Amino acid sequence: MTNRQQSPVAKFPQVGPNAKCDFVGSKVMRGVDRVSLQRNGTIVFMLAVITFISVAFASGQIATDQVVPSVINYSGVLTDNDGKPLTGPEEVTFSLYKSEQGGGALWMESQRVETDKQGNYTVTLGSTTVAGMPATLFAAGEARWLGIEISGRAEQPRVMLLAVPYAMKAGDAETLGGLPASSFMHAGVVSNLVSSGTSSAATSPTAGPAGLSAATSNVTTAGGTAGAIPVFTTSTNIQNSILTQSGTVAVNVSGRLNLPSNGTATATAGRNSRPEDFVASSFNSGTGAAVAQTFQLQAEPAGNDTGSPSGTLSLLFGSGTSAPTETGLKINNRGILSFAAGQTFPGTGKGTITGVTAGTALTGGGTSGSVTLNVDTTKVPQLKSNNSFTGTELFAGNVGVGTGPSSTGYTPLTVGGVTNFGTWFAIGNSSAGGHTWNIISAGSGNAEGAGNLGITDLTGKSTIWLEGNTNVSGTLNVSSSNNPLASSTITAQGYDGSAGITATGGNGDSSSQTADGSGGVFMGASNYCCGNGIEAYTGSDLAGYFDGNVYVNGSIDKLSGSFKIDHPLDPANKYLYHSFVESPDMMNIYNGNVVTDATGNATIPLPEWFEALNRDFRYQLTVIGQFAQAIVVQKVSQHRFGIRTDKPGVEVSWQVTGIRQDAWANAHRIPVEEEKDARDRGHYIRPELYGAPEEASVAWARHPATMRKLKQLRDARRGSATQSRFDARRALPSN
């Protein structure tokens, strides 16, 4: 029986920190080989000693059929991106390369690695398959670089294997093309070599790689195709693969090239595909060396641990020894591109226009080449031609009719002429009951007098009404005996000393000819902001003056209130003012005096409407003429309340207040505090009290155009008054 012995294990330090590579030797080597390597300026000396100890068994024979294990022991340390040890089980991919940078992997496998508390681990490379690592990896005697990639992270800088793994070449010395000689023998020949006089144990053929019997190998050289790369179609048969090689220029794939994921996804993390690298070499003038430029494509998971997981194809880049990182360029599962931050493209649109079609009033268009659109002259008005406008027109700039347009913003529509009669324009309405009005600026030949403005109803007598603010700096005469709402004369003068408007009542409403008419009726717009019926702004005196009774059918808001009368002691020379009594409530005050009877009691009667008008009563009692105590013994009830003093015949001054509860008061409670609306916020009723300009007033916020006009009028008046005073001083005789 043949004795089998395993070759001793020789371990050598690996290049790089915290790493070592062990390899199970395949041949007996005697003596010591000293190998020196110089990498990055550091001389690494390694002593490779492979010792074979012959062991003689009882038969005295030395084994000559040693089996070379096709595996490599490797030890290292797993750390995260911050250099901290990884202490849990990790999915790690090991790959062998021909060079330190770039190029595709010659071999790779993934293993689940267990580490200790310091991140140390040891694995057996090639242990995931029965055949182990291919001996051809080291057959050429070329250097091999080991790449290590922890799942979800970039591959670490490659580590060069030293000495021992290349001893696998020694195991190839007994083979022909990597196969034992028996693989090229017919099975029948081997059978004939078995003597009937020997035991089956002694004559069984030597086992080939991976435990396959050499007698069952069925490898031949017939039937292969030149340039085709072989593949094992079974454990014993070699056929043409889908890969072919054209000299040393290209490798062709006649099928699909799969780059599978580097592991199976879990709920906590997805798995990337194996990457595909494209490596260019650029010379760096600063360092005087070539630098690898690696572009990498890989499929990446998206939406991991969701109900609709997906993936993207991403572009990564790395320069030199740097691991490739994301560039930001991705393609999702629907072909939509995501670009790197800062990427710009010509134009601002999405570029989806496929044609230009001529719309209303246009001609031309097209779907390719230079596209031209033209104006349809049958639909668009022409200059210096008669045009008829049937739709709504808008002139955004100034317009002149009969004259050039105004150059100021005050008269955007200018109507001019040079006729003696006057210049006018007509406003007509041809619907039922409609009239035509002329607005004319009279000339010297007009009976109304040159310079006057006339508004004339040419087809009847109709009403002229004004809505909004009206400023008149001349004389305005309005007379229409058939107009019940304007049967009065209105005179408005905009100069100091004149009333802003004088209104005298007329014949009254047409439905009641005997009623007195109002001097004027003013109504604000209900569907617009700030539509007050009438607004008055002070000039140098009062904003308004009423000689007679005034009735307000609503509430009055004011800054203060008082009465003003001729002073009782000097009515010809002085006024007397008293301020109103005010409170946050709608309060009524009632008071009087009463004398208690012989029992100290008194009943104070109140009007029969007292409880209907008021609620929440408050009482005040004050004794007069002597020290006594007074209390309310009966609250208001049945239009009265009762008091009592501790002495008989005491005069008591009483006061009762109540809060209004009538229908108007209940529907119009006065808010004690109120937030200003958005229009008034930031403005003041009287801005000068707070050191703010007049433009910060609420009036300016609500009526900016009106307030600007008023300010212009005031400034003009002040200028005129100043000029008058100046002229008066100039007219004074000099001394």
Secondary structure, DSSP 8 states (H G I E B T S, - for coil): --------EEEEE-SSTT-EEEEE--S---SEEEEEEEETTEEEEEEEE--------TT------------EEEEEE-B-TTS-B--S-EEEEEEEESSSSSS--SEEEEEEE---TT-EEEEEETTTSSS-S-GGGGTT----EEEEEETTS-----EE--SGGGGHHHHGGGEETTEEGGGGS-HHHHHHTS-TTS-HHHHS--B-GGG-BGGG----STT--TTEEEEESSSS-EEEEEEEEETTTEEEESS-----BSS---SS----B--EEEEEEEEETTTTEEEEEEEEEEEEEESTTSSS-EEEEEEEEEETTS--EEEEEEE-TTS-EE--TT---SSSS------EE--TTEEEEESSSS--EEE-TTTS--TTS-----S-----S-EEESS---SSSS-SEEE----SSEEEEEEE--STT--EEEEEEE-TTSTT-TT-EEEEETTS-------S----SS------TT-TTS-S-EE---STTS-S-EE---S--TT-TTS---S------SSSTT--S-----SSS-S----S----SS----S--EEEEE-TT-TTT-EEEEE----SS-EEEEEEEEE--TTSEEEEE--TTHHHHEEEEEEEEEEESS---EEEEEEEETTEEEEEESSSS-EEEEEEEEEE-SHHHHHS---SS----TTTTT-BSSGGGGT--GGGBHHHHH-HHHHHHHHHHHHHHHHHHHHHHHHHHHHS---
